[in-house]
Amino acid sequence: MRKDGILTEEQRCLVAEHMSVVHWVIVSGIHVNECIYGFSYDDLFQEGCVWLCRAAVSYDASLSQFSTYARKVVRNGLLSYCRGMCDKQRHFTRLELGEHGELVADGAAIDHVDESSAHISMLETLLLLESRKQDYSGIARLGIEALELKIKGSSIKEIAQMYDVPSSYVGAWISRSAKKLRKDRIFLDSIR
C-alpha cells in the first residue's frame, strides 16, 4: 500500500480475484444476525473486504498462497471486529415502557426521568439520524454522518482520517449539525 492509502495495481488484482474469500469466511465461521447492528451480512462483508485489502498489502508471495493467507487475515480481522462490536453492545441500554406506562431500562424501572433529556438507545439514535440526514446538505450533513460514526465507536481522529481532513473540521461539522438538530422540529419530536 502506498503512503497515500491507495492499493497498487497488483494488490487491487489480488483483492478483485479473491473477493469470494470474504464470503466463504463469513458463511463458514461467523454468525450473521440481521437483527443486531453491525452483524448483518452486508456489514460483515464490508469489514471483511477491509481485511482482504490489508491482506493484499501485507502479503509475501514467498511464504504462502494468497488465498490461504487472505483467509486467515480476513477470519482473524472479522473475529476481532465481532468481539469489538459485542463489547460496544454491552454498554447499550434498552429503554421500554413497562406495564403501567413507567419507563424501564433493561428490565428495571427508572424512578425519575428528566423529560427534557432524550433517553433512547443507540440503535434508535442511529435510525433517527439516518432519517433526518436526507433533509440536510453540506457541512450539516457531514456533521450528521460524523455523529453516526462517533456513536458507532469511531474517534474524531479516525473520522478525520476517513474523510482526509483535519480533526478540527470534524468537530466543526458536528457542532454545525448539532445546532441545526436542536432547531429541527421533526428531530425534537422524535426524541421526546
TABELFEN-V286313 format. One record per residue. N is the residue number from 0. OMEGA is omega in radians with two decimals (NA if undefined). Layout:
n: {N/N}
omega: {OMEGA/OMEGA}
//
This chain:
n: {0/1/2/3/4/5/6/7/8/9/10/11/12/13/14/15/16/17/18/19/20/21/22/23/24/25/26/27/28/29/30/31/32/33/34/35/36/37/38/39/40/41/42/43/44/45/46/47/48/49/50/51/52/53/54/55/56/57/58/59/60/61/62/63/64/65/66/67/68/69/70/71/72/73/74/75/76/77/78/79/80/81/82/83/84/85/86/87/88/89/90/91/92/93/94/95/96/97/98/99/100/101/102/103/104/105/106/107/108/109/110/111/112/113/114/115/116/117/118/119/120/121/122/123/124/125/126/127/128/129/130/131/132/133/134/135/136/137/138/139/140/141/142/143/144/145/146/147/148/149/150/151/152/153/154/155/156/157/158/159/160/161/162/163/164/165/166/167/168/169/170/171/172/173/174/175/176/177/178/179/180/181/182/183/184/185/186/187/188/189/190/191}
omega: {3.14/-3.10/-3.10/3.07/-3.11/3.11/3.04/3.14/3.13/3.13/3.10/3.11/3.10/-3.13/-3.11/-3.11/-3.02/3.11/-3.13/3.11/-3.12/-3.14/-3.07/3.07/-3.13/-3.06/-3.10/-3.04/-3.10/3.13/3.10/3.08/-3.08/-3.09/-3.11/-3.11/3.09/-3.10/3.06/-3.14/-3.11/3.11/-3.13/3.14/3.12/3.12/3.10/3.11/3.07/-3.14/3.06/3.07/3.10/3.09/3.14/-3.12/-3.03/-3.06/3.05/-3.05/-3.11/-3.06/-3.10/3.04/-3.08/-3.09/3.12/-3.13/-3.10/3.14/3.13/-3.12/-3.12/3.14/-3.14/3.12/3.13/3.08/3.08/3.11/-3.11/3.09/3.13/3.12/3.11/3.11/3.13/-3.06/3.08/-3.10/-3.14/3.01/3.14/3.14/-3.14/3.01/3.12/-3.10/-3.05/3.10/3.13/3.11/-3.09/3.10/-3.13/3.06/-3.13/-3.12/3.08/-3.05/-3.07/3.12/3.05/-3.03/-3.12/-3.13/-3.11/3.13/3.12/-3.08/3.13/-3.12/3.11/3.11/3.13/3.11/3.13/3.11/3.13/-3.12/-3.14/-3.09/-3.09/-3.12/-3.12/3.07/3.08/-3.06/-3.13/3.12/3.07/3.11/3.11/3.09/3.12/3.08/3.12/3.13/3.13/3.12/3.14/3.05/3.12/3.08/3.10/3.14/3.12/3.13/3.12/3.11/3.11/-3.12/3.14/3.11/3.05/-3.13/-3.13/3.09/-3.10/3.08/3.12/3.11/-3.12/3.12/3.14/-3.11/3.13/3.12/3.14/-3.13/3.10/3.13/-3.08/-3.06/3.14/3.12/-3.12/3.12/-3.11/-3.08/3.13/NA}
//
